[in-house]
Amino acid sequence: MLLDKLLPSLRAQGHRVLLFSQFTKVLDMFEDLFEANSWGYERIDGSITGAARQQAIDRFSAAGSSTFLFLLGTRAGGVGINLTSADTVIMFDPDWNPQNDIQAMARCHRIGQTKPVSVYRLCTRGTYEHHMLTRANQKLGLEHALMKSTGSGYSQKGLTQTGYAVGAPRHDATPGRRFR
């Protein structure tokens, strides 16, 4: 439901979207939705080989490309994929390892990016995914604390005890309630 409302709005505003999922069956369902809406898209998952992968990237990144969406497996594609022609990232489901999600989001935040990038991380409160995302954020908080304590020069926005960025809006919990 949310994507049925969000994607047409993003398309009308001229945004280009990277949509990540860790499940190929979910990507298959998205393909059906995009074909039904006649939205141009490209796709990379674990089954796409090197030459076909590069051709999909080139078609999406080409000047004047009308391709609106790029479907990606969270772990597919390898390091170094540059998709700076996109300005919106949607993480449909979180990976247990938060570094995989960060690497996926970074595909849009590369040298040459000239537009602000928006990131949407979709998660339903009270589900296993919510619990997993909370744990992943705690892992990031632990990483931040470890890197800071080693004097590595690592610096990023401060994190709360649960791993969320200080001052970042939290839409995952009602004030005063804790997830159990």
C-alpha positions in Angstrom: 0.0 0.0 0.0 2.7 2.5 1.0 4.7 1.9 -2.2 1.5 2.3 -4.3 1.3 5.8 -3.0 5.0 6.6 -2.6 6.3 5.5 -6.0 3.8 7.5 -8.2 4.5 10.6 -6.1 8.3 10.1 -6.6 7.9 9.5 -10.3 5.7 12.6 -10.7 8.4 14.7 -9.0 11.1 13.4 -11.3 13.0 11.2 -8.8 14.9 8.1 -9.8 14.7 5.3 -7.3 16.9 2.4 -6.2 14.7 -0.3 -4.5 16.5 -2.9 -2.4 15.3 -6.2 -1.1 17.3 -9.2 0.1 14.7 -11.6 -1.4 14.5 -12.3 -5.1 10.8 -13.4 -4.8 10.0 -9.9 -3.5 11.9 -8.4 -6.4 9.7 -10.6 -8.7 6.6 -9.2 -7.2 7.9 -5.7 -7.7 8.5 -6.5 -11.3 4.8 -7.4 -11.7 3.8 -4.2 -10.1 6.1 -2.1 -12.3 5.0 -3.8 -15.5 1.4 -3.3 -14.6 2.1 0.4 -14.2 4.3 0.6 -17.3 7.2 1.9 -15.3 10.6 1.4 -16.8 13.0 -0.5 -14.5 16.2 -2.4 -14.4 17.1 -5.3 -12.1 20.3 -6.8 -10.6 20.2 -9.7 -8.3 22.5 -12.7 -7.7 21.5 -14.3 -11.0 22.6 -11.4 -13.2 26.1 -11.9 -14.6 28.8 -9.3 -15.1 28.1 -8.2 -18.7 24.3 -8.0 -18.2 24.8 -6.2 -14.9 27.0 -3.5 -16.5 24.5 -3.1 -19.4 21.6 -2.6 -16.9 23.7 0.0 -15.0 24.6 1.8 -18.2 21.0 1.9 -19.4 19.8 3.3 -16.0 22.7 5.9 -15.8 22.5 7.0 -19.5 21.7 10.7 -20.0 18.0 11.1 -20.8 17.2 7.6 -19.6 13.4 7.3 -18.8 14.1 4.3 -16.5 12.5 5.3 -13.2 13.4 2.3 -10.9 16.3 0.0 -10.3 15.5 -3.2 -8.4 18.5 -4.5 -6.6 19.2 -7.4 -4.3 20.8 -6.0 -1.2 23.9 -8.1 -1.5 24.0 -8.3 -5.3 26.3 -6.4 -7.6 29.5 -6.3 -5.6 31.5 -3.4 -4.4 31.8 -0.2 -6.4 28.5 0.0 -8.2 27.9 3.6 -9.0 24.2 4.6 -9.4 24.5 8.4 -8.8 21.7 9.1 -11.4 19.3 8.0 -8.6 18.3 10.3 -5.8 16.1 8.1 -3.8 16.8 4.8 -2.0 14.1 2.5 -0.6 15.2 -0.3 1.7 12.2 -2.7 1.6 13.6 -5.1 4.1 16.5 -4.8 6.5 19.5 -7.1 6.4 20.7 -8.7 9.7 24.1 -7.2 9.0 23.7 -3.4 9.0 26.9 -3.0 6.9 25.1 -4.7 3.9 22.3 -2.0 4.1 24.9 0.8 4.4 26.8 -0.5 1.4 23.5 -0.8 -0.5 22.6 2.8 0.3 26.1 4.0 -0.6 25.6 3.0 -4.2 23.7 6.2 -4.6 26.1 8.3 -2.5 29.1 8.1 -4.7 31.5 10.7 -6.2 29.6 12.5 -8.8 26.3 12.7 -7.0 24.9 16.2 -7.5 21.5 15.8 -5.9 20.4 15.3 -2.3 19.6 11.7 -1.6 16.5 10.5 0.3 16.5 7.1 2.0 13.4 5.3 3.1 13.8 2.3 5.3 10.5 0.4 5.4 9.6 -1.6 8.5 6.3 -2.6 10.2 6.3 -2.0 14.0 5.9 -5.0 16.2 7.2 -7.5 13.6 10.3 -9.6 13.5 11.8 -7.1 11.0 11.3 -4.3 13.5 13.2 -6.3 16.1 15.9 -7.1 13.5 16.2 -3.4 12.5 16.5 -2.4 16.1 19.3 -4.9 16.7 21.1 -3.8 13.5 21.0 -0.2 14.8 22.4 -1.3 18.1 25.3 -3.0 16.2 26.0 0.3 14.5 26.0 2.0 17.8 28.5 -0.6 19.1 30.7 -0.1 16.1 30.7 3.6 16.5 31.6 3.2 20.2 34.5 0.8 19.4 35.9 2.9 16.6 35.7 6.1 18.7 37.4 4.4 21.7 40.3 3.1 19.6 41.2 6.7 18.6 40.9 5.8 14.9 39.8 9.2 13.9 36.4 7.7 13.1 33.8 10.4 13.4 30.2 10.5 12.5 27.0 12.0 14.0 26.6 10.8 17.6 24.4 7.8 18.3 22.0 7.1 21.2 22.4 4.0 23.4 20.1 2.1 21.0 22.2 3.0 18.0 20.0 5.7 16.5 21.6 9.0 15.4 21.2 11.7 18.0 18.4 14.0 16.9 17.2 11.7 14.1 13.4 11.3 13.9 12.3 8.0 15.2 9.1 6.6 13.8 9.4 3.1 15.2 8.0 3.6 18.7 5.4 5.4 20.6 7.1 7.8 23.1 7.6 6.1 26.4 7.0 2.6 25.0 9.8 0.0 24.4 9.6 -2.8 21.8 9.4 -6.2 23.4 
